[in-house]
């Protein structure tokens, strides 16, 4: 397995852990799923002009942001 495949596998594993972290922190899985989907949809259209990170899909960015907001509330308080 080459280095690129290892990095991709590591990245996917990290994303899976973040998804689990988000679902564990949520009181209602359905509600959090809808919130992630809506945020991803907004991101998709907001980031049309930004081309610097095309490798990360809007749904992944939305999940990572929401996990950070839930697990690190000090980010929002600053």
BATI-733318 format. One record per residue: residue in one letter; x, y, z of N, C-alpha, C in turn. Coordinates in steps of 0.1 Angstrom, whole numbers, padded with zeros to 4 digits. Example, Ala and Ser with C-alpha at 12.3 -4.5 7.8 and 13.67 -1.06 7.14 Angstrom:
BEGIN
[a, [0132, -0057, 0078], [0123, -0045, 0078], [0132, -0033, 0078]]
[s, [0128, -0022, 0071], [0137, -0011, 0071], [0129, 0000, 0079]]
//
This chain:
BEGIN
[x, [0008, -0012, 0000], [0000, 0000, 0000], [0009, 0012, 0000]]
[x, [0006, 0021, -0009], [0015, 0033, -0010], [0011, 0044, 0000]]
[x, [0019, 0054, 0001], [0017, 0065, 0011], [0003, 0072, 0009]]
[x, [0000, 0074, -0003], [-0013, 0081, -0006], [-0025, 0073, -0001]]
[x, [-0025, 0060, -0003], [-0036, 0052, 0002], [-0037, 0052, 0017]]
[x, [-0025, 0052, 0023], [-0025, 0052, 0038], [-0031, 0065, 0043]]
[x, [-0027, 0076, 0037], [-0032, 0089, 0041], [-0047, 0090, 0039]]
[x, [-0052, 0085, 0028], [-0066, 0085, 0026], [-0074, 0076, 0036]]
[x, [-0068, 0065, 0039], [-0075, 0056, 0049], [-0075, 0062, 0062]]
[x, [-0063, 0069, 0066], [-0063, 0076, 0079], [-0073, 0087, 0080]]
[x, [-0074, 0094, 0069], [-0083, 0106, 0068], [-0098, 0100, 0070]]
[x, [-0101, 0090, 0063], [-0114, 0084, 0064], [-0117, 0079, 0078]]
[x, [-0108, 0073, 0084], [-0109, 0068, 0098], [-0112, 0079, 0107]]
[x, [-0105, 0090, 0106], [-0106, 0102, 0114], [-0120, 0108, 0112]]
[x, [-0125, 0108, 0100], [-0138, 0113, 0097], [-0149, 0105, 0103]]
[x, [-0147, 0091, 0103], [-0157, 0082, 0109], [-0157, 0084, 0124]]
[x, [-0146, 0087, 0130], [-0146, 0089, 0145], [-0153, 0103, 0148]]
[x, [-0151, 0112, 0139], [-0158, 0125, 0141], [-0173, 0124, 0140]]
[x, [-0177, 0116, 0130], [-0192, 0114, 0128], [-0197, 0107, 0141]]
[x, [-0191, 0097, 0146], [-0195, 0090, 0158], [-0196, 0100, 0170]]
[x, [-0186, 0108, 0171], [-0185, 0118, 0181], [-0197, 0128, 0180]]
[x, [-0201, 0132, 0168], [-0212, 0141, 0166], [-0225, 0134, 0170]]
[x, [-0227, 0122, 0166], [-0239, 0114, 0169], [-0240, 0111, 0184]]
[x, [-0229, 0109, 0191], [-0230, 0106, 0205], [-0233, 0119, 0213]]
[x, [-0229, 0130, 0208], [-0232, 0143, 0215], [-0246, 0148, 0212]]
[x, [-0252, 0143, 0202], [-0265, 0148, 0198], [-0276, 0141, 0206]]
[x, [-0286, 0149, 0210], [-0298, 0143, 0217], [-0307, 0136, 0207]]
[x, [-0307, 0141, 0195], [-0317, 0135, 0185], [-0309, 0133, 0172]]
[x, [-0307, 0120, 0168], [-0300, 0117, 0156], [-0306, 0123, 0143]]
[x, [-0319, 0122, 0143], [-0326, 0127, 0131], [-0324, 0142, 0129]]
[x, [-0325, 0149, 0140], [-0324, 0164, 0140], [-0310, 0168, 0136]]
[x, [-0300, 0161, 0142], [-0286, 0165, 0138], [-0283, 0161, 0124]]
[x, [-0289, 0150, 0119], [-0287, 0147, 0105], [-0292, 0157, 0096]]
[x, [-0304, 0163, 0099], [-0310, 0173, 0091], [-0302, 0186, 0092]]
[x, [-0297, 0189, 0104], [-0288, 0201, 0105], [-0275, 0200, 0097]]
[x, [-0269, 0188, 0097], [-0257, 0186, 0089], [-0260, 0188, 0074]]
[x, [-0271, 0182, 0070], [-0275, 0182, 0056], [-0277, 0197, 0051]]
[x, [-0284, 0204, 0060], [-0287, 0218, 0056], [-0275, 0227, 0056]]
[x, [-0266, 0224, 0066], [-0253, 0232, 0066], [-0245, 0228, 0053]]
[x, [-0244, 0216, 0050], [-0237, 0211, 0038], [-0242, 0218, 0026]]
[x, [-0256, 0218, 0025], [-0262, 0225, 0013], [-0258, 0239, 0012]]
[x, [-0259, 0246, 0024], [-0255, 0261, 0024], [-0240, 0262, 0020]]
[x, [-0232, 0254, 0026], [-0217, 0254, 0022], [-0215, 0252, 0008]]
[x, [-0222, 0243, 0002], [-0220, 0240, -0013], [-0222, 0253, -0021]]
[x, [-0232, 0260, -0018], [-0235, 0272, -0025], [-0227, 0284, -0021]]
[x, [-0224, 0285, -0009], [-0215, 0296, -0004], [-0201, 0295, -0009]]
[x, [-0196, 0283, -0010], [-0182, 0281, -0014], [-0180, 0279, -0029]]
[x, [-0190, 0283, -0037], [-0189, 0281, -0052], [-0177, 0289, -0057]]
[x, [-0175, 0301, -0051], [-0164, 0310, -0055], [-0151, 0306, -0050]]
[x, [-0150, 0299, -0039], [-0138, 0295, -0032], [-0134, 0281, -0038]]
[x, [-0122, 0281, -0044], [-0117, 0269, -0050], [-0105, 0263, -0043]]
[x, [-0101, 0268, -0032], [-0089, 0264, -0026], [-0089, 0250, -0020]]
[x, [-0101, 0245, -0016], [-0101, 0232, -0010], [-0112, 0224, -0017]]
[x, [-0110, 0219, -0029], [-0120, 0211, -0036], [-0120, 0197, -0032]]
[x, [-0109, 0192, -0025], [-0108, 0178, -0021], [-0118, 0174, -0010]]
[x, [-0122, 0184, -0002], [-0131, 0181, 0009], [-0145, 0185, 0005]]
[x, [-0154, 0175, 0006], [-0168, 0177, 0002], [-0175, 0185, 0012]]
[x, [-0186, 0193, 0008], [-0193, 0201, 0018], [-0199, 0193, 0030]]
[x, [-0203, 0181, 0028], [-0209, 0173, 0039], [-0198, 0170, 0049]]
[x, [-0186, 0167, 0045], [-0175, 0165, 0054], [-0171, 0177, 0062]]
[x, [-0171, 0189, 0055], [-0167, 0201, 0062], [-0178, 0205, 0072]]
[x, [-0191, 0202, 0068], [-0202, 0205, 0078], [-0201, 0196, 0090]]
[x, [-0198, 0184, 0088], [-0197, 0175, 0100], [-0185, 0179, 0109]]
[x, [-0174, 0182, 0103], [-0162, 0186, 0111], [-0165, 0199, 0118]]
[x, [-0171, 0208, 0112], [-0174, 0221, 0119], [-0184, 0219, 0130]]
[x, [-0194, 0210, 0128], [-0204, 0208, 0139], [-0198, 0201, 0150]]
[x, [-0189, 0191, 0148], [-0183, 0184, 0159], [-0175, 0194, 0167]]
[x, [-0167, 0203, 0160], [-0159, 0213, 0168], [-0168, 0222, 0176]]
[x, [-0180, 0226, 0171], [-0189, 0235, 0178], [-0194, 0228, 0190]]
[x, [-0197, 0215, 0189], [-0203, 0208, 0200], [-0193, 0204, 0211]]
[x, [-0182, 0199, 0206], [-0172, 0194, 0216], [-0162, 0205, 0221]]
[x, [-0162, 0217, 0214], [-0153, 0227, 0219], [-0161, 0240, 0219]]
[x, [-0170, 0242, 0229], [-0179, 0254, 0229], [-0171, 0267, 0231]]
[x, [-0159, 0266, 0236], [-0151, 0278, 0237], [-0148, 0285, 0223]]
[x, [-0149, 0277, 0212], [-0148, 0283, 0199], [-0159, 0293, 0197]]
[x, [-0171, 0290, 0201], [-0182, 0299, 0198], [-0182, 0311, 0208]]
[x, [-0177, 0309, 0220], [-0177, 0320, 0230], [-0167, 0331, 0227]]
[x, [-0157, 0328, 0219], [-0147, 0339, 0216], [-0152, 0350, 0207]]
//
